[in-house]
Amino acid sequence: MQHIDFELEGDYVELNQLLKLAGLCDSGGQGKQIVASGAVYVDGQQELRKTCKIHAGQTVQLDDVAIRVQG
């Protein structure tokens, strides 16, 4: 499992943008497709909302990569 620590700027980041900013995809549009495919989990629960608001303290997982969001 690879871990990425993501420093949040502001109150939240949208899920599809987080995938882009963490380097897991090339664009927000591609991030939306990944979320829609059912491959993304937030705090252990499958998340299908492409623009779900991710806050500090949450963990997002895609395949074998976990992104820890810090504020």
C-alpha positions in Angstrom: 0.0 0.0 0.0 1.4 3.4 -1.0 0.5 6.4 1.2 0.2 10.0 0.0 -0.1 12.8 2.5 -2.2 15.6 0.9 -2.1 19.0 2.5 -5.6 20.6 2.2 -5.8 24.3 1.3 -9.2 25.5 2.4 -12.1 23.7 4.0 -12.4 20.8 1.5 -11.4 19.5 -1.9 -13.7 17.8 -4.4 -13.0 14.1 -4.8 -12.3 14.2 -8.5 -9.9 17.1 -8.0 -8.1 15.3 -5.2 -7.4 12.4 -7.5 -5.9 14.9 -10.0 -3.9 16.9 -7.4 -2.5 13.7 -5.9 -1.2 12.7 -9.3 -3.5 9.6 -9.7 -5.0 10.9 -13.0 -4.4 13.6 -15.5 -7.6 15.7 -15.3 -10.7 16.3 -13.2 -12.7 14.7 -16.0 -10.7 11.5 -15.7 -11.1 11.7 -12.0 -14.9 11.8 -12.4 -14.7 8.6 -14.6 -12.6 6.8 -12.0 -15.1 7.7 -9.2 -18.0 6.7 -11.4 -16.4 3.3 -12.0 -16.7 2.4 -8.3 -13.0 2.1 -7.6 -12.7 4.9 -5.0 -13.3 4.5 -1.3 -13.6 7.3 1.3 -12.9 6.1 4.9 -13.5 2.5 3.8 -16.9 3.2 2.1 -17.3 3.1 -1.7 -17.9 6.6 -3.0 -19.8 7.3 -6.2 -20.3 11.0 -5.9 -17.8 12.6 -8.2 -17.6 15.9 -6.4 -18.0 14.6 -2.9 -16.4 17.1 -0.5 -13.3 15.6 1.2 -12.2 17.2 4.5 -9.1 17.0 6.6 -8.9 13.8 8.5 -10.4 11.6 5.8 -8.6 8.9 3.8 -9.3 8.2 0.1 -8.3 4.9 -1.4 -7.8 4.0 -5.1 -6.5 0.5 -5.8 -3.3 0.2 -3.6 -2.9 3.9 -3.0 -4.2 5.7 0.1 -4.4 9.5 0.3 -4.5 10.9 3.8 -6.0 14.4 3.7 -4.5 16.8 6.3 -5.5 20.3 7.2 
